[in-house]
Amino acid sequence: MAEKVLLVDDEEQVLHGYHRVLHRRFELEVAMGGLQALQAMEQHGPFAVLVADMRMPGMSGLDLLQSAQALSPDTTRIMLTGNLDLRTAMDAINHGQVFRFLTKPCTPEHLTEAIQAGLRQHQLVVAEQELLQQTLMGSLQVFTDLLSGLDPEYYGRGRVLRERAVLLARALRFEPEWDLETAALLLPLGRLTLPPEFLARLKSGAPLDLRDRTRLARVPESGAQLLAGIPRLGEVARMIRYHTKGYDGSGSPDDGVRGEALPMGARILKVLHDFTELELKRMSRRVALEELALHEARYDRRVLQALYAQFGTPAAASIPGERRCAVQDLGEGMVLARNLATRTGRVVLCAGVRLGPAHLMLLRDVADILDVQEPVVVMDQD
């Protein structure tokens, strides 16, 4: 599909002239004035190149370019002006991010050359973004593969956290939802830096000395450092760094950051992480909520209220217990209370995983082959 070019002017004869000369070389669309141009971008976009006259009644070319930047940031913007003074140029560069200026009257040759350069610029931007996206997704895949292999139990909890984070983000109208989902899934990333023997002690439940607790407290910072050099993951890294930090300033890192200075995503993850860990440990949603309520100063009250709205107040929450069922009786939405394992002890799915259609299909197809141990223990949320 050819890349499209949008030409904008307030003079109909000028637009007809542009179209007559250029329509054979480019996939061209014209618009009379700024408002019509924005409508065209919304209805017929995206456009690779936007060429706009500077002086138009109603909406100036600069106003149009600013709006176009917000609407379609990848579009290359070219300005036509009959009187290019220094102030106009500075405003266009700073606010409209203009790629090139053309003075009127502009010859068809100069306009053609500028549009071709704009198309090349757009191709470079898109190619760079595709490369960045591939690098980003590849890095995330490596991390999730490592986590699922090294610490499948915590990886399973991360999937539950991600589901719950989406619910709270929407309730709180928190817009960087992708960042929050990614941070929830990668919360235990810093555990990759822990020695295998230390991880073994953690899993065994052995008591930890001061040195061990200090090492464990550094896990969020270690995870943030692993992400720090990856493009577009800066905010994800900040959420992970501060997700154990209390709203009152308690917890790690000990850097004085507290309250509203903490990233909102980290405040959401703090509440959800503590709630999910308590729920799995106590096997009771009500007890988990009651323990959170005892330490309200550690949490952003808005986030805590959103949690109560989704999962019940401490006084009204139901008390889930353990329920045992056969593999064939498992249903979508059930949460594993214990690891689902084979009779030889190999973990198939970890405690905390919320079962979806793909899990159920897999289990019913391979339960006999893998010799999955029954009954399966799930959390009864009813």
C-alpha positions, -999 to +999 in steps of 0.1 A: +000+000+000+014+034-011+022+060+016-002+089+015+004+126+014-019+153+027-018+189+013-035+217+032-042+252+020-071+277+024-071+286-013-090+261-035-072+271-067-038+264-051-050+229-039-063+221-074-029+232-089-010+210-064-033+180-071-030+184-109+008+184-108+014+158-081-013+133-082+005+110-107+036+108-085+020+104-050-011+091-034-025+125-027-053+140-007-061+177-002-079+196+025-093+231+027-080+245+060-069+230+093-102+216+105-108+196+073-072+184+075-077+170+110-109+153+098-090+137+069-063+125+093-089+109+116-110+094+088-084+086+060-051+084+078-024+076+086-005+100+062+032+097+057+036+134+049+016+165+058+022+197+038+005+228+053+003+264+045+013+286+075-012+314+072-048+301+071-079+316+087-094+299+117-067+274+124-032+285+115-007+261+099+013+260+132-019+251+152-026+224+126+009+210+129+008+209+167-026+190+166-012+167+138+018+159+160-005+147+188-028+128+164-001+112+142+034+117+157+050+096+129+038+119+101+065+140+086+054+177+087+064+203+060+054+239+062+046+263+033+050+300+041+052+333+023+070+351+051+094+330+071+106+351+100+128+338+129+099+337+154+078+317+130+106+292+123+114+288+160+077+282+169+073+257+141+104+237+151+097+238+188+060+232+188+052+216+154+085+197+149+086+208+112+109+186+090+113+212+062+102+248+053+092+258+018+086+294+007+057+304-015+054+305-044+069+270-045+078+254-078+064+219-085+100+206-086+108+219-051+076+206-037+081+172-052+117+170-039+105+180-004+077+154-004+101+127-015+125+137+013+095+136+037+086+101+026+121+089+031+121+104+066+089+087+074+103+054+062+133+058+085+111+066+115+089+036+109+118+013+103+135+025+135+103+020+155+099-015+141+135-024+150+129-009+185+097-029+189+114-061+178+143-055+202+119-046+230+097-077+225+127-099+221+142-087+254+109-092+272+106-127+258+141-136+270+133-123+305+099-141+308+115-173+295+143-170+321+118-163+349+094-191+340+124-215+340+142-203+371+113-195+394+080-207+379+061-202+411+068-164+412+063-162+374+029-177+379+021-151+406+032-124+382+005-135+357-021-131+385-007-097+394-009-086+358-046-095+356-053-076+388-032-047+378-054-041+348-085-041+369-071-015+393-055+006+365-089+010+348-107+017+381-081+045+388-080+057+351-043+050+350-034+052+314+001+037+309-015+002+312+011-016+291+039-004+314+020-015+344+012-050+330+048-055+320+061-044+354+036-068+371+049-097+351+086-088+356+084-080+393+106-109+403+132-102+376+158-093+402+157-128+415+177-138+384+207-122+401+204-143+433+228-174+437+211-207+431+218-219+467+201-188+481+170-194+459+170-230+472+170-217+508+141-193+500+120-221+485+128-244+514+115-219+539+147-219+559+152-189+583+170-159+568+198-140+586+204-103+583+227-107+553+200-128+535+173-102+542+195-074+530+202-093+498+165-100+493+156-063+498+179-055+469+159-076+444+137-048+432+167-025+425+185-054+407+155-060+385+152-023+377+189-022+367+184-051+344+158-031+325+174+003+327+193+000+294+164-012+273+145+014+253+110+022+264+113+004+297+124+033+318+090+037+335+087-001+339+120-001+357+109+027+381+077+008+390+098-023+398+124-003+418+097+012+440+071-016+442+081-026+478+083+010+490+056+022+513+035+053+507+048+064+541+084+060+530+090+026+547+107-002+528+133-002+500+150+017+485+160+039+514+162+071+494+136+094+509+111+090+481+075+087+495+039+097+490+030+113+457+066+113+446+064+075+441+054+063+406+016+056+405+023+023+389+046+013+419+018+023+443-006+000+425+019-028+425+027-024+462-009-029+472-015-058+448+018-075+456+012-075+493-025-085+489-017-114+466+012-127+488-010-125+519-039-142+502-018-171+491-001-173+525-032-171+547-055-189+522-081-163+531-090-132+512-107-116+542-076-121+564-054-107+537-076-076+534-077-072+572-039-073+574-036-046+547-061-025+566-039-027+597-011-010+579-030+015+557-002+041+561+020+019+538-004+023+509-019+051+487-054+053+501-069+057+466-053+025+454-064+007+486-100+019+481-099+006+444-087-027+457-116-029+482-140-020+454-127-049+433-122-076+460-144-065+489-138-046+521-120-063+550-153-067+568-174-079+539-149-101+519-157-138+516-134-164+531-120-186+504-108-221+513-092-249+495-112-270+472-101-302+456-112-314+422-102-336+393-085-323+362-117-327+342-136-306+367-113-276+365-130-245+352-119-212+337-111-185+363-101-210+390-069-201+409-045-228+418-039-229+456-010-253+453+014-262+425-001-286+400+025-313+396+031-348+382+034-377+405+072-375+401+071-339+415+076-320+382+056-287+384+032-282+355+015-250+367+024-229+397+003-219+427-014-186+420-021-192+383-056-183+372-067-210+347-077-199+313-089-217+282-054-225+270-045-240+304-076-262+305-071-275+269-035-284+277-043-302+309-071-322+295-050-332+265-019-342+284-030-350+320-028-388+314+005-386+295+022-364+322+005-384+350-008-353+367-013-358+404-050-355+415-069-340+431-060-305+421-062-279+449-078-246+439-088-215+459-126-214+465-136-178+459-173-183+461 
